[in-house]
Amino acid sequence: HQPIASLIDSNGYTTTLNNLMFRAITQSDNTANDFVLWKAGGPDAVRSYLADKRIHGIRFGPGERKLQARIAGMEWNQSMAGRAFYAARNSLPTSVRRAAFEKYIDDPMDGATPLGIVDALARLKEGDLLSPRSTERLLSIMSQTRTGRNRLKGALRSGWDLPHKTGTGQVFGGEQAGYNDIGIITGPD
């Protein structure tokens, strides 16, 4: 999912890191997500941060391009950028795709345990993970998430607040790899 791709023309696209982070969170834009990830130092930097903060139960994958390619049974290369990914994926034998998809379902290279993500979100809200300014900014962006209206947000009553982040896994053979939504719910009182 890469809504930002439609904005890139022969002259490229000029934006800010803040805008890319906003797109990654609120629109689940995988291209924006990968760019932010690499500006942060890549997957190893994120894993190191999680370890330094003693956040357990969260597995961080290789980034969206590599993750999505592996789930489909491929290794990412730049020729797969944009719509070419789907053509490459569709050209694979069904047996290859099924095996890779099942491997991912059985043992995802990314994801979190319920306790791991609850601990991380609670510590985020308490200001234990980021500076006060960064905490406020991240929660503000999460409050503007547009995806997942029928997930956690779908059951909220008026007056409740839910900064959240959704995720949707690949589909293969009518089976969805996952529907995810995490957030911090605050009641009116």
C-alpha positions in Angstrom: 0.0 0.0 0.0 1.8 3.1 -1.2 -0.5 6.2 -1.7 2.5 8.4 -1.8 3.6 6.8 -5.1 1.0 8.8 -7.0 2.7 12.0 -5.9 6.1 11.1 -7.3 6.7 12.2 -10.9 9.8 12.6 -13.1 10.9 15.4 -10.8 10.6 13.3 -7.7 8.7 14.4 -4.7 9.8 16.9 -2.0 8.4 16.4 1.5 9.5 16.3 5.1 10.3 13.5 7.5 7.4 14.7 9.6 5.0 14.3 6.6 6.3 10.9 5.9 5.8 9.8 9.5 2.3 11.1 9.3 1.6 9.2 6.1 3.1 6.0 7.5 0.9 6.1 10.6 -2.3 7.6 9.4 -2.5 6.0 5.9 -0.4 2.9 6.5 1.8 4.0 3.5 4.5 1.3 3.3 6.8 3.5 1.2 6.7 6.3 3.7 7.1 3.8 6.5 10.2 2.3 4.9 11.8 5.7 4.4 11.2 6.7 8.0 12.6 3.3 9.1 15.8 3.8 7.2 16.2 7.4 8.4 15.9 6.0 11.9 18.8 3.6 11.3 17.0 0.6 9.9 15.5 -2.5 11.5 18.6 -3.2 13.7 18.3 0.3 15.2 14.7 -0.3 16.0 15.5 -3.7 17.6 18.3 -2.1 19.6 15.9 0.6 20.8 13.4 -2.0 21.9 16.1 -3.9 23.8 17.5 -0.8 25.4 14.0 0.2 26.6 13.4 -3.4 27.8 10.3 -3.7 25.6 9.7 -7.4 25.3 7.3 -9.4 23.1 7.7 -7.2 20.0 9.4 -8.6 16.9 10.4 -6.1 14.3 10.7 -7.3 10.8 13.0 -6.3 7.9 11.0 -3.3 6.7 7.9 -3.3 4.5 9.4 -4.0 1.1 11.4 -7.0 2.3 8.6 -8.2 4.6 5.9 -8.1 1.9 8.2 -9.8 -0.6 9.1 -12.6 1.8 5.4 -13.2 2.7 4.8 -13.7 -1.0 7.8 -16.0 -1.5 10.2 -13.6 -3.1 13.3 -11.7 -2.2 12.9 -7.9 -2.7 14.8 -6.1 -5.4 14.4 -2.6 -6.8 12.8 -3.9 -10.0 9.7 -4.7 -7.9 9.0 -1.0 -7.1 5.5 0.2 -7.6 3.0 -2.1 -9.5 5.9 -4.4 -10.6 5.7 -6.1 -7.2 2.2 -7.4 -8.0 3.3 -8.7 -11.4 6.3 -10.5 -9.9 4.1 -11.9 -7.1 1.4 -13.0 -9.5 4.0 -14.8 -11.7 5.0 -17.1 -8.9 3.8 -20.7 -8.7 0.9 -21.1 -6.3 2.9 -23.7 -4.3 5.7 -21.1 -3.7 3.2 -18.5 -2.6 1.3 -20.9 -0.4 4.4 -22.2 1.4 5.7 -18.6 2.0 2.3 -17.4 3.2 1.9 -20.4 5.6 5.4 -19.9 6.9 4.6 -16.3 7.8 1.3 -17.2 9.4 3.0 -19.9 11.5 5.9 -17.7 12.6 5.6 -14.1 11.7 8.9 -12.2 11.5 7.0 -9.1 12.8 4.3 -8.6 15.4 3.7 -8.4 19.1 2.3 -10.3 22.0 -0.7 -8.7 23.7 1.3 -8.0 26.8 4.3 -6.7 24.9 2.3 -4.1 23.0 0.2 -3.1 26.0 3.4 -2.5 28.0 4.8 -0.4 25.1 1.7 1.7 24.6 1.3 2.3 28.4 5.0 3.4 28.6 4.5 5.6 25.6 1.5 7.3 27.1 3.4 7.7 30.4 6.2 9.4 28.6 8.7 6.7 29.4 9.9 6.0 25.8 10.2 9.4 24.1 10.8 13.0 24.9 7.6 14.9 26.0 7.5 16.7 22.6 7.9 13.5 20.6 5.4 11.6 22.7 2.8 14.4 22.1 3.6 14.4 18.4 3.3 10.6 18.0 0.0 10.4 19.9 -1.3 13.4 17.9 -0.5 11.6 14.6 -2.0 8.4 15.9 -5.2 10.3 16.7 -5.5 11.2 13.1 -5.3 7.7 11.7 -7.7 7.3 8.8 -7.5 3.5 8.4 -9.5 1.0 10.4 -12.7 2.9 10.9 -14.5 -0.4 11.5 -11.9 -1.8 13.9 -11.3 -0.4 17.4 -12.7 3.0 16.4 -15.9 1.4 15.1 -17.2 0.7 18.5 -16.3 3.9 20.3 -18.9 6.1 21.8 -18.8 9.9 21.4 -16.4 11.5 23.8 -13.9 8.7 23.8 -10.4 9.2 22.3 -8.3 6.6 20.5 -4.9 7.3 19.1 -4.3 4.1 17.2 -2.4 2.3 14.4 -3.8 -0.3 12.1 -2.2 -3.0 10.0 -3.5 -5.3 7.4 -1.8 -8.5 6.1 -1.6 -9.9 2.7 -4.4 -11.9 1.2 -3.7 -15.3 -0.5 -6.3 -17.7 -1.6 -9.1 -15.8 0.2 -7.2 -15.9 3.5 -6.0 -12.7 5.2 -2.7 -12.8 7.0 -4.0 -10.5 9.7 -6.1 -7.5 10.8 -4.4 -5.5 13.4 -5.2 -2.4 15.4 -3.5 -1.1 18.5 -4.1 2.1 20.5 -4.7 3.9 23.7 -8.4 4.4 24.6 -9.3 7.3 26.9 -12.8 7.8 28.2 -14.5 11.1 28.7 -13.9 11.0 32.5 
